């Protein structure tokens, strides 16, 4: 899962100026909750595949996921490379 977030972070870093300021369409029912659980790693393998497929089909929702990951990092603080849960 670490690779998934690295890909998303790299995309946002590279394309941030282009995606900032654009309106985010209303997500389908349940997507916000699913992305919240995805950002914390609390999804089943099937849900993970579904989230990745949804983001591939509708990359506009990467912004929503990016905000959730950013909020999560701000609440938890930065993980240290040698911290046990940083390797999870």
PDB file with SEQRES, HELIX, SHEET and CRYST1 records, atoms N, CA, C and O in Angstrom:
SEQRES   1 A   88  UNK UNK UNK UNK UNK UNK UNK UNK UNK UNK UNK UNK UNK          
SEQRES   2 A   88  UNK UNK UNK UNK UNK UNK UNK UNK UNK UNK UNK UNK UNK          
SEQRES   3 A   88  UNK UNK UNK UNK UNK UNK UNK UNK UNK UNK UNK UNK UNK          
SEQRES   4 A   88  UNK UNK UNK UNK UNK UNK UNK UNK UNK UNK UNK UNK UNK          
SEQRES   5 A   88  UNK UNK UNK UNK UNK UNK UNK UNK UNK UNK UNK UNK UNK          
SEQRES   6 A   88  UNK UNK UNK UNK UNK UNK UNK UNK UNK UNK UNK UNK UNK          
SEQRES   7 A   88  UNK UNK UNK UNK UNK UNK UNK UNK UNK UNK                      
HELIX    1 AA1 UNK A    2  UNK A   19  1                                  18    
HELIX    2 AA2 UNK A   31  UNK A   40  1                                  10    
HELIX    3 AA3 UNK A   45  UNK A   57  1                                  13    
HELIX    4 AA4 UNK A   59  UNK A   61  5                                   3    
HELIX    5 AA5 UNK A   62  UNK A   76  1                                  15    
HELIX    6 AA6 UNK A   84  UNK A   87  5                                   4    
CRYST1    1.000    1.000    1.000  90.00  90.00  90.00 P 1           1          
ATOM      1  N   UNK A   1       0.821  -1.187   0.000  1.00  0.00           N  
ATOM      2  CA  UNK A   1       0.000   0.000   0.000  1.00  0.00           C  
ATOM      3  C   UNK A   1       0.867   1.254   0.000  1.00  0.00           C  
ATOM      4  O   UNK A   1       0.439   2.296  -0.496  1.00  0.00           O  
ATOM      5  N   UNK A   2       2.074   1.173   0.545  1.00  0.00           N  
ATOM      6  CA  UNK A   2       2.954   2.333   0.591  1.00  0.00           C  
ATOM      7  C   UNK A   2       3.189   2.871  -0.820  1.00  0.00           C  
ATOM      8  O   UNK A   2       3.265   4.085  -1.010  1.00  0.00           O  
ATOM      9  N   UNK A   3       3.304   1.990  -1.808  1.00  0.00           N  
ATOM     10  CA  UNK A   3       3.527   2.416  -3.189  1.00  0.00           C  
ATOM     11  C   UNK A   3       2.342   3.202  -3.733  1.00  0.00           C  
ATOM     12  O   UNK A   3       2.530   4.150  -4.495  1.00  0.00           O  
ATOM     13  N   UNK A   4       1.112   2.819  -3.349  1.00  0.00           N  
ATOM     14  CA  UNK A   4      -0.071   3.546  -3.807  1.00  0.00           C  
ATOM     15  C   UNK A   4      -0.008   5.001  -3.367  1.00  0.00           C  
ATOM     16  O   UNK A   4      -0.279   5.906  -4.156  1.00  0.00           O  
ATOM     17  N   UNK A   5       0.348   5.224  -2.109  1.00  0.00           N  
ATOM     18  CA  UNK A   5       0.417   6.588  -1.605  1.00  0.00           C  
ATOM     19  C   UNK A   5       1.577   7.353  -2.230  1.00  0.00           C  
ATOM     20  O   UNK A   5       1.469   8.556  -2.464  1.00  0.00           O  
ATOM     21  N   UNK A   6       2.672   6.676  -2.499  1.00  0.00           N  
ATOM     22  CA  UNK A   6       3.811   7.329  -3.145  1.00  0.00           C  
ATOM     23  C   UNK A   6       3.419   7.807  -4.537  1.00  0.00           C  
ATOM     24  O   UNK A   6       3.792   8.909  -4.942  1.00  0.00           O  
ATOM     25  N   UNK A   7       2.678   6.999  -5.266  1.00  0.00           N  
ATOM     26  CA  UNK A   7       2.224   7.375  -6.602  1.00  0.00           C  
ATOM     27  C   UNK A   7       1.307   8.578  -6.523  1.00  0.00           C  
ATOM     28  O   UNK A   7       1.433   9.515  -7.312  1.00  0.00           O  
ATOM     29  N   UNK A   8       0.381   8.557  -5.571  1.00  0.00           N  
ATOM     30  CA  UNK A   8      -0.561   9.675  -5.406  1.00  0.00           C  
ATOM     31  C   UNK A   8       0.184  10.940  -5.009  1.00  0.00           C  
ATOM     32  O   UNK A   8      -0.068  12.010  -5.563  1.00  0.00           O  
ATOM     33  N   UNK A   9       1.100  10.826  -4.054  1.00  0.00           N  
ATOM     34  CA  UNK A   9       1.862  11.995  -3.605  1.00  0.00           C  
ATOM     35  C   UNK A   9       2.685  12.579  -4.741  1.00  0.00           C  
ATOM     36  O   UNK A   9       2.760  13.798  -4.896  1.00  0.00           O  
ATOM     37  N   UNK A  10       3.306  11.706  -5.542  1.00  0.00           N  
ATOM     38  CA  UNK A  10       4.100  12.176  -6.673  1.00  0.00           C  
ATOM     39  C   UNK A  10       3.215  12.884  -7.697  1.00  0.00           C  
ATOM     40  O   UNK A  10       3.593  13.923  -8.239  1.00  0.00           O  
ATOM     41  N   UNK A  11       2.050  12.322  -7.955  1.00  0.00           N  
ATOM     42  CA  UNK A  11       1.111  12.950  -8.887  1.00  0.00           C  
ATOM     43  C   UNK A  11       0.716  14.337  -8.399  1.00  0.00           C  
ATOM     44  O   UNK A  11       0.735  15.300  -9.165  1.00  0.00           O  
ATOM     45  N   UNK A  12       0.356  14.438  -7.113  1.00  0.00           N  
ATOM     46  CA  UNK A  12      -0.080  15.723  -6.571  1.00  0.00           C  
ATOM     47  C   UNK A  12       1.059  16.736  -6.569  1.00  0.00           C  
ATOM     48  O   UNK A  12       0.838  17.920  -6.820  1.00  0.00           O  
ATOM     49  N   UNK A  13       2.260  16.282  -6.289  1.00  0.00           N  
ATOM     50  CA  UNK A  13       3.403  17.192  -6.298  1.00  0.00           C  
ATOM     51  C   UNK A  13       3.672  17.719  -7.705  1.00  0.00           C  
ATOM     52  O   UNK A  13       3.955  18.900  -7.901  1.00  0.00           O  
ATOM     53  N   UNK A  14       3.577  16.817  -8.673  1.00  0.00           N  
ATOM     54  CA  UNK A  14       3.877  17.167 -10.059  1.00  0.00           C  
ATOM     55  C   UNK A  14       2.763  18.005 -10.691  1.00  0.00           C  
ATOM     56  O   UNK A  14       3.038  18.919 -11.469  1.00  0.00           O  
ATOM     57  N   UNK A  15       1.505  17.694 -10.358  1.00  0.00           N  
ATOM     58  CA  UNK A  15       0.372  18.329 -11.032  1.00  0.00           C  
ATOM     59  C   UNK A  15      -0.452  19.227 -10.121  1.00  0.00           C  
ATOM     60  O   UNK A  15      -1.529  19.677 -10.509  1.00  0.00           O  
ATOM     61  N   UNK A  16       0.038  19.491  -8.921  1.00  0.00           N  
ATOM     62  CA  UNK A  16      -0.712  20.283  -7.953  1.00  0.00           C  
ATOM     63  C   UNK A  16      -1.248  21.591  -8.494  1.00  0.00           C  
ATOM     64  O   UNK A  16      -2.437  21.868  -8.343  1.00  0.00           O  
ATOM     65  N   UNK A  17      -0.410  22.407  -9.123  1.00  0.00           N  
ATOM     66  CA  UNK A  17      -0.911  23.687  -9.632  1.00  0.00           C  
ATOM     67  C   UNK A  17      -2.044  23.535 -10.648  1.00  0.00           C  
ATOM     68  O   UNK A  17      -2.915  24.401 -10.738  1.00  0.00           O  
ATOM     69  N   UNK A  18      -2.038  22.461 -11.399  1.00  0.00           N  
ATOM     70  CA  UNK A  18      -3.081  22.255 -12.400  1.00  0.00           C  
ATOM     71  C   UNK A  18      -4.402  21.818 -11.780  1.00  0.00           C  
ATOM     72  O   UNK A  18      -5.467  22.136 -12.309  1.00  0.00           O  
ATOM     73  N   UNK A  19      -4.345  21.092 -10.663  1.00  0.00           N  
ATOM     74  CA  UNK A  19      -5.585  20.598 -10.077  1.00  0.00           C  
ATOM     75  C   UNK A  19      -6.130  21.516  -8.993  1.00  0.00           C  
ATOM     76  O   UNK A  19      -7.295  21.398  -8.614  1.00  0.00           O  
ATOM     77  N   UNK A  20      -5.305  22.431  -8.489  1.00  0.00           N  
ATOM     78  CA  UNK A  20      -5.785  23.370  -7.484  1.00  0.00           C  
ATOM     79  C   UNK A  20      -6.768  24.341  -8.111  1.00  0.00           C  
ATOM     80  O   UNK A  20      -6.582  24.794  -9.240  1.00  0.00           O  
ATOM     81  N   UNK A  21      -7.796  24.648  -7.379  1.00  0.00           N  
ATOM     82  CA  UNK A  21      -8.758  25.636  -7.842  1.00  0.00           C  
ATOM     83  C   UNK A  21      -9.852  25.089  -8.727  1.00  0.00           C  
ATOM     84  O   UNK A  21     -10.761  25.829  -9.102  1.00  0.00           O  
ATOM     85  N   UNK A  22      -9.796  23.835  -9.067  1.00  0.00           N  
ATOM     86  CA  UNK A  22     -10.861  23.251  -9.877  1.00  0.00           C  
ATOM     87  C   UNK A  22     -11.936  22.695  -8.976  1.00  0.00           C  
ATOM     88  O   UNK A  22     -11.655  22.158  -7.904  1.00  0.00           O  
ATOM     89  N   UNK A  23     -13.170  22.829  -9.419  1.00  0.00           N  
ATOM     90  CA  UNK A  23     -14.296  22.347  -8.624  1.00  0.00           C  
ATOM     91  C   UNK A  23     -14.283  20.818  -8.564  1.00  0.00           C  
ATOM     92  O   UNK A  23     -14.018  20.142  -9.558  1.00  0.00           O  
ATOM     93  N   UNK A  24     -14.569  20.310  -7.405  1.00  0.00           N  
ATOM     94  CA  UNK A  24     -14.634  18.872  -7.207  1.00  0.00           C  
ATOM     95  C   UNK A  24     -16.094  18.448  -7.306  1.00  0.00           C  
ATOM     96  O   UNK A  24     -16.927  18.934  -6.541  1.00  0.00           O  
ATOM     97  N   UNK A  25     -16.418  17.555  -8.229  1.00  0.00           N  
ATOM     98  CA  UNK A  25     -17.816  17.126  -8.325  1.00  0.00           C  
ATOM     99  C   UNK A  25     -18.233  16.368  -7.073  1.00  0.00           C  
ATOM    100  O   UNK A  25     -17.393  15.885  -6.313  1.00  0.00           O  
ATOM    101  N   UNK A  26     -19.514  16.273  -6.875  1.00  0.00           N  
ATOM    102  CA  UNK A  26     -20.038  15.541  -5.719  1.00  0.00           C  
ATOM    103  C   UNK A  26     -19.688  14.069  -5.875  1.00  0.00           C  
ATOM    104  O   UNK A  26     -20.032  13.450  -6.882  1.00  0.00           O  
ATOM    105  N   UNK A  27     -19.002  13.504  -4.877  1.00  0.00           N  
ATOM    106  CA  UNK A  27     -18.636  12.083  -4.971  1.00  0.00           C  
ATOM    107  C   UNK A  27     -19.863  11.191  -4.835  1.00  0.00           C  
ATOM    108  O   UNK A  27     -20.845  11.567  -4.194  1.00  0.00           O  
ATOM    109  N   UNK A  28     -19.803  10.016  -5.439  1.00  0.00           N  
ATOM    110  CA  UNK A  28     -20.913   9.071  -5.307  1.00  0.00           C  
ATOM    111  C   UNK A  28     -21.124   8.695  -3.840  1.00  0.00           C  
ATOM    112  O   UNK A  28     -20.194   8.784  -3.038  1.00  0.00           O  
ATOM    113  N   UNK A  29     -22.337   8.278  -3.488  1.00  0.00           N  
ATOM    114  CA  UNK A  29     -22.604   7.879  -2.100  1.00  0.00           C  
ATOM    115  C   UNK A  29     -21.618   6.810  -1.625  1.00  0.00           C  
ATOM    116  O   UNK A  29     -21.357   5.831  -2.325  1.00  0.00           O  
ATOM    117  N   UNK A  30     -21.084   7.015  -0.438  1.00  0.00           N  
ATOM    118  CA  UNK A  30     -20.179   6.046   0.162  1.00  0.00           C  
ATOM    119  C   UNK A  30     -18.718   6.239  -0.197  1.00  0.00           C  
ATOM    120  O   UNK A  30     -17.853   5.667   0.466  1.00  0.00           O  
ATOM    121  N   UNK A  31     -18.408   7.025  -1.224  1.00  0.00           N  
ATOM    122  CA  UNK A  31     -17.017   7.162  -1.655  1.00  0.00           C  
ATOM    123  C   UNK A  31     -16.172   7.903  -0.620  1.00  0.00           C  
ATOM    124  O   UNK A  31     -15.027   7.521  -0.374  1.00  0.00           O  
ATOM    125  N   UNK A  32     -16.714   8.947  -0.015  1.00  0.00           N  
ATOM    126  CA  UNK A  32     -15.948   9.713   0.976  1.00  0.00           C  
ATOM    127  C   UNK A  32     -15.545   8.800   2.131  1.00  0.00           C  
ATOM    128  O   UNK A  32     -14.385   8.793   2.545  1.00  0.00           O  
ATOM    129  N   UNK A  33     -16.494   8.037   2.648  1.00  0.00           N  
ATOM    130  CA  UNK A  33     -16.209   7.125   3.760  1.00  0.00           C  
ATOM    131  C   UNK A  33     -15.197   6.063   3.334  1.00  0.00           C  
ATOM    132  O   UNK A  33     -14.294   5.720   4.097  1.00  0.00           O  
ATOM    133  N   UNK A  34     -15.349   5.547   2.120  1.00  0.00           N  
ATOM    134  CA  UNK A  34     -14.426   4.527   1.628  1.00  0.00           C  
ATOM    135  C   UNK A  34     -13.015   5.095   1.470  1.00  0.00           C  
ATOM    136  O   UNK A  34     -12.038   4.426   1.808  1.00  0.00           O  
ATOM    137  N   UNK A  35     -12.900   6.318   0.961  1.00  0.00           N  
ATOM    138  CA  UNK A  35     -11.589   6.947   0.820  1.00  0.00           C  
ATOM    139  C   UNK A  35     -10.963   7.246   2.180  1.00  0.00           C  
ATOM    140  O   UNK A  35      -9.745   7.156   2.338  1.00  0.00           O  
ATOM    141  N   UNK A  36     -11.793   7.603   3.161  1.00  0.00           N  
ATOM    142  CA  UNK A  36     -11.278   7.829   4.516  1.00  0.00           C  
ATOM    143  C   UNK A  36     -10.675   6.542   5.071  1.00  0.00           C  
ATOM    144  O   UNK A  36      -9.584   6.555   5.640  1.00  0.00           O  
ATOM    145  N   UNK A  37     -11.387   5.439   4.902  1.00  0.00           N  
ATOM    146  CA  UNK A  37     -10.871   4.155   5.376  1.00  0.00           C  
ATOM    147  C   UNK A  37      -9.648   3.727   4.572  1.00  0.00           C  
ATOM    148  O   UNK A  37      -8.710   3.161   5.133  1.00  0.00           O  
ATOM    149  N   UNK A  38      -9.644   3.988   3.275  1.00  0.00           N  
ATOM    150  CA  UNK A  38      -8.501   3.668   2.419  1.00  0.00           C  
ATOM    151  C   UNK A  38      -7.264   4.439   2.873  1.00  0.00           C  
ATOM    152  O   UNK A  38      -6.164   3.889   2.913  1.00  0.00           O  
ATOM    153  N   UNK A  39      -7.449   5.706   3.211  1.00  0.00           N  
ATOM    154  CA  UNK A  39      -6.307   6.532   3.615  1.00  0.00           C  
ATOM    155  C   UNK A  39      -5.681   6.057   4.919  1.00  0.00           C  
ATOM    156  O   UNK A  39      -4.519   6.359   5.192  1.00  0.00           O  
ATOM    157  N   UNK A  40      -6.434   5.320   5.725  1.00  0.00           N  
ATOM    158  CA  UNK A  40      -5.892   4.781   6.971  1.00  0.00           C  
ATOM    159  C   UNK A  40      -5.506   3.311   6.854  1.00  0.00           C  
ATOM    160  O   UNK A  40      -5.002   2.718   7.807  1.00  0.00           O  
ATOM    161  N   UNK A  41      -5.746   2.723   5.677  1.00  0.00           N  
ATOM    162  CA  UNK A  41      -5.388   1.316   5.464  1.00  0.00           C  
ATOM    163  C   UNK A  41      -6.412   0.344   6.006  1.00  0.00           C  
ATOM    164  O   UNK A  41      -6.113  -0.839   6.169  1.00  0.00           O  
ATOM    165  N   UNK A  42      -7.617   0.820   6.289  1.00  0.00           N  
ATOM    166  CA  UNK A  42      -8.656  -0.026   6.866  1.00  0.00           C  
ATOM    167  C   UNK A  42      -9.702  -0.443   5.834  1.00  0.00           C  
ATOM    168  O   UNK A  42     -10.899  -0.223   6.023  1.00  0.00           O  
ATOM    169  N   UNK A  43      -9.236  -1.044   4.745  1.00  0.00           N  
ATOM    170  CA  UNK A  43     -10.146  -1.560   3.724  1.00  0.00           C  
ATOM    171  C   UNK A  43      -9.797  -3.011   3.432  1.00  0.00           C  
ATOM    172  O   UNK A  43      -8.679  -3.466   3.673  1.00  0.00           O  
ATOM    173  N   UNK A  44     -10.772  -3.713   2.912  1.00  0.00           N  
ATOM    174  CA  UNK A  44     -10.528  -5.091   2.496  1.00  0.00           C  
ATOM    175  C   UNK A  44      -9.779  -5.067   1.166  1.00  0.00           C  
ATOM    176  O   UNK A  44      -9.758  -4.041   0.486  1.00  0.00           O  
ATOM    177  N   UNK A  45      -9.171  -6.177   0.795  1.00  0.00           N  
ATOM    178  CA  UNK A  45      -8.513  -6.220  -0.518  1.00  0.00           C  
ATOM    179  C   UNK A  45      -9.477  -5.885  -1.670  1.00  0.00           C  
ATOM    180  O   UNK A  45      -9.088  -5.238  -2.642  1.00  0.00           O  
ATOM    181  N   UNK A  46     -10.717  -6.326  -1.552  1.00  0.00           N  
ATOM    182  CA  UNK A  46     -11.708  -6.036  -2.603  1.00  0.00           C  
ATOM    183  C   UNK A  46     -12.017  -4.542  -2.665  1.00  0.00           C  
ATOM    184  O   UNK A  46     -12.137  -3.968  -3.748  1.00  0.00           O  
ATOM    185  N   UNK A  47     -12.146  -3.910  -1.473  1.00  0.00           N  
ATOM    186  CA  UNK A  47     -12.407  -2.469  -1.441  1.00  0.00           C  
ATOM    187  C   UNK A  47     -11.219  -1.690  -1.992  1.00  0.00           C  
ATOM    188  O   UNK A  47     -11.392  -0.674  -2.665  1.00  0.00           O  
ATOM    189  N   UNK A  48     -10.023  -2.168  -1.705  1.00  0.00           N  
ATOM    190  CA  UNK A  48      -8.814  -1.507  -2.214  1.00  0.00           C  
ATOM    191  C   UNK A  48      -8.801  -1.525  -3.739  1.00  0.00           C  
ATOM    192  O   UNK A  48      -8.483  -0.518  -4.372  1.00  0.00           O  
ATOM    193  N   UNK A  49      -9.141  -2.651  -4.320  1.00  0.00           N  
ATOM    194  CA  UNK A  49      -9.213  -2.753  -5.780  1.00  0.00           C  
ATOM    195  C   UNK A  49     -10.282  -1.805  -6.312  1.00  0.00           C  
ATOM    196  O   UNK A  49     -10.076  -1.142  -7.329  1.00  0.00           O  
ATOM    197  N   UNK A  50     -11.424  -1.740  -5.627  1.00  0.00           N  
ATOM    198  CA  UNK A  50     -12.511  -0.856  -6.058  1.00  0.00           C  
ATOM    199  C   UNK A  50     -12.095   0.608  -5.982  1.00  0.00           C  
ATOM    200  O   UNK A  50     -12.405   1.385  -6.884  1.00  0.00           O  
ATOM    201  N   UNK A  51     -11.395   0.994  -4.913  1.00  0.00           N  
ATOM    202  CA  UNK A  51     -10.938   2.382  -4.778  1.00  0.00           C  
ATOM    203  C   UNK A  51      -9.961   2.712  -5.903  1.00  0.00           C  
ATOM    204  O   UNK A  51     -10.079   3.758  -6.541  1.00  0.00           O  
ATOM    205  N   UNK A  52      -9.011   1.839  -6.144  1.00  0.00           N  
ATOM    206  CA  UNK A  52      -8.030   2.086  -7.210  1.00  0.00           C  
ATOM    207  C   UNK A  52      -8.719   2.203  -8.569  1.00  0.00           C  
ATOM    208  O   UNK A  52      -8.353   3.054  -9.379  1.00  0.00           O  
ATOM    209  N   UNK A  53      -9.708   1.355  -8.818  1.00  0.00           N  
ATOM    210  CA  UNK A  53     -10.446   1.419 -10.085  1.00  0.00           C  
ATOM    211  C   UNK A  53     -11.219   2.734 -10.195  1.00  0.00           C  
ATOM    212  O   UNK A  53     -11.244   3.357 -11.256  1.00  0.00           O  
ATOM    213  N   UNK A  54     -11.846   3.151  -9.097  1.00  0.00           N  
ATOM    214  CA  UNK A  54     -12.600   4.405  -9.096  1.00  0.00           C  
ATOM    215  C   UNK A  54     -11.679   5.584  -9.359  1.00  0.00           C  
ATOM    216  O   UNK A  54     -12.011   6.476 -10.140  1.00  0.00           O  
ATOM    217  N   UNK A  55     -10.515   5.589  -8.705  1.00  0.00           N  
ATOM    218  CA  UNK A  55      -9.575   6.691  -8.906  1.00  0.00           C  
ATOM    219  C   UNK A  55      -8.985   6.685 -10.317  1.00  0.00           C  
ATOM    220  O   UNK A  55      -8.688   7.743 -10.873  1.00  0.00           O  
ATOM    221  N   UNK A  56      -8.818   5.512 -10.886  1.00  0.00           N  
ATOM    222  CA  UNK A  56      -8.317   5.421 -12.258  1.00  0.00           C  
ATOM    223  C   UNK A  56      -9.363   5.951 -13.234  1.00  0.00           C  
ATOM    224  O   UNK A  56      -9.034   6.664 -14.182  1.00  0.00           O  
ATOM    225  N   UNK A  57     -10.639   5.593 -12.993  1.00  0.00           N  
ATOM    226  CA  UNK A  57     -11.727   6.031 -13.881  1.00  0.00           C  
ATOM    227  C   UNK A  57     -12.079   7.502 -13.671  1.00  0.00           C  
ATOM    228  O   UNK A  57     -12.460   8.196 -14.615  1.00  0.00           O  
ATOM    229  N   UNK A  58     -11.950   7.975 -12.429  1.00  0.00           N  
ATOM    230  CA  UNK A  58     -12.313   9.358 -12.092  1.00  0.00           C  
ATOM    231  C   UNK A  58     -11.190   9.998 -11.286  1.00  0.00           C  
ATOM    232  O   UNK A  58     -11.325  10.173 -10.075  1.00  0.00           O  
ATOM    233  N   UNK A  59     -10.082  10.349 -11.938  1.00  0.00           N  
ATOM    234  CA  UNK A  59      -8.941  10.881 -11.203  1.00  0.00           C  
ATOM    235  C   UNK A  59      -9.238  12.187 -10.461  1.00  0.00           C  
ATOM    236  O   UNK A  59      -8.445  12.615  -9.622  1.00  0.00           O  
ATOM    237  N   UNK A  60     -10.356  12.810 -10.761  1.00  0.00           N  
ATOM    238  CA  UNK A  60     -10.723  14.034 -10.052  1.00  0.00           C  
ATOM    239  C   UNK A  60     -10.843  13.775  -8.546  1.00  0.00           C  
ATOM    240  O   UNK A  60     -10.656  14.690  -7.744  1.00  0.00           O  
ATOM    241  N   UNK A  61     -11.155  12.536  -8.161  1.00  0.00           N  
ATOM    242  CA  UNK A  61     -11.304  12.227  -6.742  1.00  0.00           C  
ATOM    243  C   UNK A  61      -9.971  11.997  -6.037  1.00  0.00           C  
ATOM    244  O   UNK A  61      -9.949  11.805  -4.822  1.00  0.00           O  
ATOM    245  N   UNK A  62      -8.856  12.012  -6.776  1.00  0.00           N  
ATOM    246  CA  UNK A  62      -7.536  11.965  -6.149  1.00  0.00           C  
ATOM    247  C   UNK A  62      -7.342  13.169  -5.228  1.00  0.00           C  
ATOM    248  O   UNK A  62      -6.684  13.071  -4.192  1.00  0.00           O  
ATOM    249  N   UNK A  63      -7.907  14.273  -5.607  1.00  0.00           N  
ATOM    250  CA  UNK A  63      -7.804  15.480  -4.784  1.00  0.00           C  
ATOM    251  C   UNK A  63      -8.460  15.249  -3.425  1.00  0.00           C  
ATOM    252  O   UNK A  63      -7.916  15.638  -2.391  1.00  0.00           O  
ATOM    253  N   UNK A  64      -9.620  14.621  -3.434  1.00  0.00           N  
ATOM    254  CA  UNK A  64     -10.314  14.317  -2.184  1.00  0.00           C  
ATOM    255  C   UNK A  64      -9.463  13.391  -1.319  1.00  0.00           C  
ATOM    256  O   UNK A  64      -9.326  13.616  -0.116  1.00  0.00           O  
ATOM    257  N   UNK A  65      -8.898  12.361  -1.920  1.00  0.00           N  
ATOM    258  CA  UNK A  65      -8.033  11.441  -1.186  1.00  0.00           C  
ATOM    259  C   UNK A  65      -6.790  12.178  -0.678  1.00  0.00           C  
ATOM    260  O   UNK A  65      -6.355  11.960   0.453  1.00  0.00           O  
ATOM    261  N   UNK A  66      -6.232  13.031  -1.497  1.00  0.00           N  
ATOM    262  CA  UNK A  66      -5.062  13.801  -1.075  1.00  0.00           C  
ATOM    263  C   UNK A  66      -5.343  14.660   0.145  1.00  0.00           C  
ATOM    264  O   UNK A  66      -4.515  14.749   1.052  1.00  0.00           O  
ATOM    265  N   UNK A  67      -6.514  15.293   0.170  1.00  0.00           N  
ATOM    266  CA  UNK A  67      -6.895  16.094   1.331  1.00  0.00           C  
ATOM    267  C   UNK A  67      -7.038  15.223   2.577  1.00  0.00           C  
ATOM    268  O   UNK A  67      -6.637  15.621   3.671  1.00  0.00           O  
ATOM    269  N   UNK A  68      -7.613  14.034   2.404  1.00  0.00           N  
ATOM    270  CA  UNK A  68      -7.786  13.140   3.544  1.00  0.00           C  
ATOM    271  C   UNK A  68      -6.443  12.665   4.079  1.00  0.00           C  
ATOM    272  O   UNK A  68      -6.249  12.599   5.293  1.00  0.00           O  
ATOM    273  N   UNK A  69      -5.517  12.333   3.190  1.00  0.00           N  
ATOM    274  CA  UNK A  69      -4.183  11.895   3.623  1.00  0.00           C  
ATOM    275  C   UNK A  69      -3.463  13.048   4.316  1.00  0.00           C  
ATOM    276  O   UNK A  69      -2.810  12.846   5.340  1.00  0.00           O  
ATOM    277  N   UNK A  70      -3.580  14.250   3.766  1.00  0.00           N  
ATOM    278  CA  UNK A  70      -2.949  15.418   4.378  1.00  0.00           C  
ATOM    279  C   UNK A  70      -3.523  15.665   5.771  1.00  0.00           C  
ATOM    280  O   UNK A  70      -2.770  15.905   6.715  1.00  0.00           O  
ATOM    281  N   UNK A  71      -4.840  15.608   5.910  1.00  0.00           N  
ATOM    282  CA  UNK A  71      -5.475  15.796   7.214  1.00  0.00           C  
ATOM    283  C   UNK A  71      -5.016  14.732   8.202  1.00  0.00           C  
ATOM    284  O   UNK A  71      -4.762  15.033   9.369  1.00  0.00           O  
ATOM    285  N   UNK A  72      -4.910  13.496   7.742  1.00  0.00           N  
ATOM    286  CA  UNK A  72      -4.456  12.404   8.597  1.00  0.00           C  
ATOM    287  C   UNK A  72      -3.029  12.646   9.071  1.00  0.00           C  
ATOM    288  O   UNK A  72      -2.722  12.444  10.246  1.00  0.00           O  
ATOM    289  N   UNK A  73      -2.163  13.072   8.173  1.00  0.00           N  
ATOM    290  CA  UNK A  73      -0.767  13.369   8.543  1.00  0.00           C  
ATOM    291  C   UNK A  73      -0.694  14.493   9.561  1.00  0.00           C  
ATOM    292  O   UNK A  73       0.099  14.435  10.501  1.00  0.00           O  
ATOM    293  N   UNK A  74      -1.525  15.519   9.375  1.00  0.00           N  
ATOM    294  CA  UNK A  74      -1.511  16.648  10.304  1.00  0.00           C  
ATOM    295  C   UNK A  74      -1.988  16.225  11.689  1.00  0.00           C  
ATOM    296  O   UNK A  74      -1.486  16.722  12.698  1.00  0.00           O  
ATOM    297  N   UNK A  75      -2.949  15.315  11.743  1.00  0.00           N  
ATOM    298  CA  UNK A  75      -3.440  14.828  13.038  1.00  0.00           C  
ATOM    299  C   UNK A  75      -2.416  13.933  13.712  1.00  0.00           C  
ATOM    300  O   UNK A  75      -2.233  14.016  14.927  1.00  0.00           O  
ATOM    301  N   UNK A  76      -1.745  13.079  12.951  1.00  0.00           N  
ATOM    302  CA  UNK A  76      -0.800  12.116  13.515  1.00  0.00           C  
ATOM    303  C   UNK A  76       0.604  12.660  13.640  1.00  0.00           C  
ATOM    304  O   UNK A  76       1.366  12.189  14.485  1.00  0.00           O  
ATOM    305  N   UNK A  77       0.970  13.624  12.840  1.00  0.00           N  
ATOM    306  CA  UNK A  77       2.347  14.115  12.809  1.00  0.00           C  
ATOM    307  C   UNK A  77       3.154  13.264  11.850  1.00  0.00           C  
ATOM    308  O   UNK A  77       2.702  12.195  11.439  1.00  0.00           O  
ATOM    309  N   UNK A  78       4.338  13.722  11.488  1.00  0.00           N  
ATOM    310  CA  UNK A  78       5.161  12.972  10.531  1.00  0.00           C  
ATOM    311  C   UNK A  78       5.665  11.664  11.133  1.00  0.00           C  
ATOM    312  O   UNK A  78       6.045  11.614  12.302  1.00  0.00           O  
ATOM    313  N   UNK A  79       5.665  10.628  10.339  1.00  0.00           N  
ATOM    314  CA  UNK A  79       6.187   9.332  10.768  1.00  0.00           C  
ATOM    315  C   UNK A  79       7.691   9.316  10.580  1.00  0.00           C  
ATOM    316  O   UNK A  79       8.206   9.800   9.572  1.00  0.00           O  
ATOM    317  N   UNK A  80       8.379   8.766  11.536  1.00  0.00           N  
ATOM    318  CA  UNK A  80       9.826   8.634  11.411  1.00  0.00           C  
ATOM    319  C   UNK A  80      10.147   7.373  10.629  1.00  0.00           C  
ATOM    320  O   UNK A  80       9.454   6.369  10.789  1.00  0.00           O  
ATOM    321  N   UNK A  81      11.179   7.391   9.783  1.00  0.00           N  
ATOM    322  CA  UNK A  81      11.501   6.209   8.962  1.00  0.00           C  
ATOM    323  C   UNK A  81      11.731   4.944   9.767  1.00  0.00           C  
ATOM    324  O   UNK A  81      11.434   3.846   9.296  1.00  0.00           O  
ATOM    325  N   UNK A  82      12.261   5.084  10.988  1.00  0.00           N  
ATOM    326  CA  UNK A  82      12.539   3.881  11.764  1.00  0.00           C  
ATOM    327  C   UNK A  82      11.429   3.567  12.775  1.00  0.00           C  
ATOM    328  O   UNK A  82      11.585   2.672  13.605  1.00  0.00           O  
ATOM    329  N   UNK A  83      10.312   4.299  12.709  1.00  0.00           N  
ATOM    330  CA  UNK A  83       9.190   4.017  13.601  1.00  0.00           C  
ATOM    331  C   UNK A  83       8.502   2.745  13.146  1.00  0.00           C  
ATOM    332  O   UNK A  83       8.386   2.512  11.943  1.00  0.00           O  
ATOM    333  N   UNK A  84       8.038   1.909  14.078  1.00  0.00           N  
ATOM    334  CA  UNK A  84       7.418   0.628  13.703  1.00  0.00           C  
ATOM    335  C   UNK A  84       6.233   0.766  12.773  1.00  0.00           C  
ATOM    336  O   UNK A  84       6.127  -0.011  11.824  1.00  0.00           O  
ATOM    337  N   UNK A  85       5.325   1.726  12.996  1.00  0.00           N  
ATOM    338  CA  UNK A  85       4.151   1.841  12.131  1.00  0.00           C  
ATOM    339  C   UNK A  85       4.467   2.557  10.825  1.00  0.00           C  
ATOM    340  O   UNK A  85       3.608   2.584   9.944  1.00  0.00           O  
ATOM    341  N   UNK A  86       5.632   3.129  10.656  1.00  0.00           N  
ATOM    342  CA  UNK A  86       6.000   3.744   9.373  1.00  0.00           C  
ATOM    343  C   UNK A  86       6.296   2.663   8.331  1.00  0.00           C  
ATOM    344  O   UNK A  86       6.251   2.927   7.129  1.00  0.00           O  
ATOM    345  N   UNK A  87       6.595   1.459   8.790  1.00  0.00           N  
ATOM    346  CA  UNK A  87       6.905   0.362   7.870  1.00  0.00           C  
ATOM    347  C   UNK A  87       5.662  -0.459   7.514  1.00  0.00           C  
ATOM    348  O   UNK A  87       5.736  -1.348   6.667  1.00  0.00           O  
ATOM    349  N   UNK A  88       4.533  -0.172   8.145  1.00  0.00           N  
ATOM    350  CA  UNK A  88       3.314  -0.968   7.929  1.00  0.00           C  
ATOM    351  C   UNK A  88       2.722  -0.720   6.584  1.00  0.00           C  
ATOM    352  O   UNK A  88       1.696  -1.308   6.243  1.00  0.00           O  
TER     353      UNK A  88                                                      
END                                                                             
